[in-house]
Amino acid sequence: MTDLSAFPITKKWPASHPDRLQLYSLPTPNGVKVSIMLEETGLSYEPHLVNFETHDQMSPEFLSLSPNNKIPAILDPDGPGGKPLPLFESGAILIYLADKTGQLLPADPARRYETLQWLMFQMGGIGPMFGQVGFFHKFAGRFYDDKRPRDRYVAEARRLLQVLEARLAGRDWIMGDEYTIADIATFPWVRNLVGFYEAGELVEFNAFPHVKRALETFVARPAVTRGLGIPSRTAAG
């Protein structure tokens, strides 16, 4: 049996199946990128809930794996060379899992880098900017009398949606007919913007029919449906 006891995170979240990839996460837009990827690829994994309400993300055990105290993070017992590999940052994890399985990232070098540029578009733009819209529209920022910060991020979110809309015109997915990690990274955030953040009207989401169509196709995928709820918020560990 694989021994993961050298990793402090397994003290707080014991591995019932140490031979499986260990996922430490929460079903947020960043978190579900990896659970969806794991469901799409069919890799065996064991999910563990990192509960923000009890500040699990600040525990020494979690920080030993993810020093930036952000989810998701993984511990793969079968990493390169057959050695365990700890990894944090959702974009890096998506690339790693795509390379590990040979799925959802084009093998052709040119298309690979084109896919990665759209992954970085999500990581550097869509995620941070949509998150700011959520803060200023739904959370504490909504109480600020000065609406200029909110309007700044709403305008930037709308601009990013325009970029995505143009890209999806005449394409099923960001990379055309091929569903990739760029889609897995992007659409959980689009879903969150118009769903959980309730900002669809604010960003005029109906003005982006190609984005709306792709989002509907994305959430209808069985692996996505499963991944959106993993880890369960009622999970004990």
C-alpha positions in Angstrom: 0.0 0.0 0.0 1.2 3.5 -0.8 2.5 5.4 2.2 1.7 9.1 2.3 2.5 9.6 6.0 5.4 11.8 5.2 3.0 14.5 4.1 1.6 16.5 7.1 -1.7 17.1 5.3 -2.6 13.5 5.7 -2.6 14.0 9.5 -5.6 16.3 9.2 -7.2 14.6 6.3 -6.3 10.9 6.5 -6.3 9.0 3.2 -8.7 6.1 3.2 -7.3 5.2 -0.2 -3.7 6.3 -0.3 -3.2 4.7 -3.7 -5.6 7.3 -5.2 -5.0 10.9 -6.0 -5.9 13.0 -3.0 -7.9 16.2 -3.7 -8.2 19.0 -1.1 -10.9 21.4 -2.2 -14.2 23.1 -1.9 -16.9 23.4 -4.6 -16.1 27.0 -5.6 -15.3 28.0 -9.2 -11.6 27.3 -8.7 -12.2 24.2 -6.7 -14.5 22.5 -9.2 -12.1 23.0 -12.1 -10.1 20.1 -10.7 -13.0 17.9 -9.6 -14.5 18.3 -13.1 -11.2 17.5 -14.7 -10.9 14.3 -12.5 -14.4 13.3 -13.4 -13.8 13.9 -17.1 -10.6 11.9 -17.2 -11.8 9.0 -15.1 -8.8 9.1 -12.7 -9.4 7.5 -9.3 -9.3 10.1 -6.5 -10.3 10.7 -3.0 -11.8 14.2 -2.2 -11.4 16.0 1.1 -13.4 19.1 2.1 -11.3 22.1 3.1 -13.9 24.0 5.2 -13.4 27.8 5.1 -15.9 28.2 7.9 -13.5 26.6 10.3 -10.5 28.1 8.6 -9.1 24.8 7.4 -7.2 26.7 4.7 -5.1 28.4 7.3 -4.2 25.2 9.2 -0.5 24.2 9.2 -1.4 20.9 7.5 -3.1 22.6 4.6 -0.3 25.3 4.3 2.2 22.5 4.1 0.7 21.6 0.8 -0.7 24.9 -0.4 1.5 27.7 1.0 -0.8 30.4 -0.6 -3.7 29.0 1.5 -5.9 28.6 -1.5 -7.8 25.6 -2.8 -7.6 23.4 -4.7 -4.5 21.3 -4.0 -3.7 17.7 -4.8 -1.3 15.0 -3.6 -0.8 12.4 -6.3 0.8 9.2 -4.9 1.8 8.2 -8.5 3.6 11.3 -9.7 6.5 11.6 -12.1 8.9 8.7 -11.6 6.3 6.9 -9.5 6.9 9.3 -6.6 4.2 11.3 -4.7 3.7 14.8 -6.1 2.1 17.6 -4.1 0.7 20.4 -6.2 -1.3 23.6 -5.7 -2.8 26.3 -8.1 -5.7 25.2 -10.2 -4.2 26.0 -13.6 -1.0 24.1 -12.8 -3.1 21.1 -11.6 -5.2 21.1 -14.8 -2.0 21.1 -17.0 -0.5 18.3 -14.9 -3.6 16.1 -15.0 -3.9 16.7 -18.8 -0.3 15.6 -19.3 -0.7 12.7 -16.9 -3.8 11.3 -18.8 -3.1 12.6 -22.3 -6.6 14.1 -22.3 -8.1 17.6 -22.7 -5.0 19.3 -23.9 -4.0 19.1 -27.6 -0.9 17.1 -28.4 0.0 19.3 -31.3 2.5 21.9 -29.9 0.9 24.9 -31.6 -2.6 24.0 -30.4 -1.3 23.1 -27.0 0.1 26.6 -26.5 -3.0 28.2 -28.0 -5.0 26.3 -25.4 -2.7 27.4 -22.6 -3.0 31.0 -23.6 -6.8 30.7 -23.0 -6.2 29.0 -19.7 -4.0 31.9 -18.7 -6.8 34.3 -19.9 -9.1 32.7 -17.3 -6.4 32.6 -14.6 -5.3 36.2 -15.0 -8.6 37.8 -16.1 -11.9 36.0 -15.8 -11.3 34.6 -12.3 -9.9 37.7 -10.5 -12.3 40.1 -12.2 -15.4 38.1 -11.8 -14.5 37.5 -8.2 -14.3 41.3 -7.7 -17.7 41.7 -9.2 -19.0 39.1 -6.7 -17.4 41.0 -3.8 -18.8 44.4 -4.8 -22.2 43.2 -5.9 -23.1 40.4 -3.5 -20.8 40.5 -0.5 -19.4 43.2 1.8 -18.6 45.6 -1.0 -22.2 46.1 -1.8 -22.5 48.2 1.3 -20.0 50.8 0.0 -21.6 54.0 -0.9 -19.0 54.7 -3.6 -20.1 52.5 -6.5 -17.0 53.4 -8.7 -15.1 50.2 -7.6 -18.1 48.0 -8.5 -18.6 49.8 -11.8 -15.0 49.4 -12.7 -15.1 45.6 -12.2 -18.4 45.2 -13.9 -17.1 47.0 -16.9 -14.0 44.8 -17.0 -16.1 41.7 -16.6 -18.3 42.8 -19.5 -15.2 43.4 -21.6 -13.9 39.9 -20.8 -17.2 38.4 -21.7 -17.0 40.3 -25.1 -13.6 38.7 -25.7 -15.0 35.3 -24.9 -18.1 35.9 -27.0 -15.9 36.8 -30.0 -13.8 33.7 -29.5 -16.9 31.4 -29.3 -18.6 32.8 -32.4 -18.6 29.9 -34.9 -17.0 27.5 -32.3 -18.5 24.9 -30.0 -15.7 25.4 -27.5 -12.9 27.8 -26.9 -10.6 25.7 -29.1 -13.3 24.9 -31.6 -14.7 21.4 -31.8 -12.3 20.2 -29.1 -13.3 20.5 -25.4 -10.2 21.3 -23.3 -8.9 22.5 -20.0 -9.5 26.0 -21.2 -13.3 25.3 -21.0 -13.0 23.5 -17.7 -11.2 26.5 -16.2 -13.5 29.2 -17.7 -17.1 28.1 -17.5 -17.3 27.5 -13.7 -16.5 31.2 -13.3 -19.1 32.2 -15.9 -21.7 30.0 -14.1 -20.8 31.6 -10.8 -21.0 35.1 -12.1 -24.6 34.8 -13.4 -25.7 32.2 -10.7 -24.2 32.5 -7.3 -23.1 36.1 -7.7 -26.5 37.0 -9.3 -24.8 39.5 -11.6 -26.2 38.4 -14.9 -28.3 41.5 -15.3 -25.5 43.7 -14.1 -23.1 42.5 -16.7 -25.8 42.2 -19.4 -25.2 38.5 -19.8 -28.0 38.1 -22.4 -25.9 40.2 -24.8 -23.5 37.3 -25.1 -25.4 34.5 -26.7 -22.4 32.4 -27.7 -21.1 32.4 -24.1 -24.6 31.5 -22.8 -24.9 28.6 -25.3 -21.5 27.2 -24.4 -22.2 27.5 -20.7 -25.5 25.6 -21.1 -23.6 22.9 -23.0 -20.9 22.8 -20.4 -23.2 22.3 -17.4 -25.1 19.6 -19.2 -22.0 17.3 -19.4 -22.4 14.4 -16.9 -18.8 14.8 -15.6 -19.5 18.5 -15.0 -22.7 17.8 -13.2 -20.9 15.4 -10.9 -17.8 17.6 -10.4 -19.8 20.7 -9.4 -20.7 19.1 -6.2 -17.3 17.6 -5.2 -16.2 17.7 -2.5 -19.6 17.6 -0.8 -20.0 20.5 1.7 -21.3 18.0 4.2 -18.2 15.8 3.8 -16.4 15.1 7.1 -12.9 14.9 5.6 
